[in-house]
Each structure stands twice: as C-alpha cells, then as structure tokens.
Amino acid sequence: MTRNEFPQPAPYEPAALRGRRTLFRGEVNRGKTELLSRILGAFLEAGETDLAVLDMAPDLMRGVGGKMRPPRGNAVRYFATMIHPPRLSGRTPDETRILAEGNARRLEMLFDRLAERPAAVLLINDVSIYLQAAGPDRLMELVGRSPTVVMNGYWGLSLGGGELGTREHDNMRVLAAACHRVVDL
C-alpha cells in the first residue's frame, strides 16, 4: 500500500454496501441466505437501527429454499408471507404459473407495507421468487425507496427452465443491470 492509499472495506462489510444496490446470485445451496444473514448481523454490529428484511423465500423443501432467521430483540423489521416453491410443488405448467402468480400477489402486499416506511437498509432474500411471475418495475420502485439494498436470488439451471424459468432469468438480468454490484456465487 502506498502512502496515499487507504484500506478498502471487505466486500461484504456495511461500508462496502452502504448507498448501493447489491445483488448476490447463484445456484441453489450456494449459501446466499446464510451470506445475507451474516450481512444483516454486520449491519447490526455497525449500529444500524433502520433495517428491514423482505423474505421472499419459501420454507425449506427438498433441500431448496429456506427463510432467514433474523435475530430477535433488535431494530429489524421482518416481512414474510406464505410462499409456494412453484417448480418444486406445481404438477403442471399451469399449476406452476398459478402458484408463482399467487406468490407475486402476496409479496406485493408486503411491498405496500414496506413503502409506508422505507428502511435505510433493505435486505431481500430470494428476490427471484417474485420475478418468476412479475416484471421488475414494481420491485425497482420499492428498492428505489431505500438508500442501501442487498438482495440475493436464484441464478442457475438446476431447477429447470420452461416459461417460468425464462421469465425469472430475464427479469433477474434486468434487476442485475440496475444494481451497482452483482456477485455470482
């Protein structure tokens, strides 16, 4: 390090994430939710008091998914709803689409609640679930209300393609283009 250089914060520390939109994406079981939980802990340790978690993940099913477990007794506002994993629980393409659309409707109700009082730091777990049935516009409106947003989502091939997978992938690409930083895990 030369005398005019300053140490840079680690890429997952609050100082490196503040004032930015960051997206962590990857295949299933890459540790995306665990990483987001550690980032939440780091913000709490740094003294952040205006945090919200929007947990779009389904409950664990066949080793896929799983909601965050934010620490109790702190300033974190936690928003979650019943989410059905469409590709794992839908038996036909129509049923898969209907499940994804229901997820998007329920999540938009949470968007409305969050919009009433945007957080300084918003963490979104499994953002790709919403993008399976909805375009990114409403999500980007919500994300635009918080100065710091850290998200994770599925970006892979193991869950299959089809119409739902194509829409999810295309919408994740649009979301990634609107982020300051995208990290593939």
Secondary structure as UniProt FT lines:
FT   TURN            3..4
FT   TURN            11..12
FT   HELIX           14..17
FT   TURN            18..19
FT   STRAND          21..26
FT   TURN            28..29
FT   HELIX           32..45
FT   TURN            46..47
FT   STRAND          51..55
FT   TURN            62..63
FT   STRAND          76..80
FT   HELIX           86..89
FT   HELIX           93..116
FT   STRAND          121..125
FT   HELIX           128..131
FT   TURN            132..133
FT   HELIX           137..143
FT   TURN            144..145
FT   STRAND          148..154
FT   TURN            158..159
FT   HELIX           162..177
FT   STRAND          181..184
//
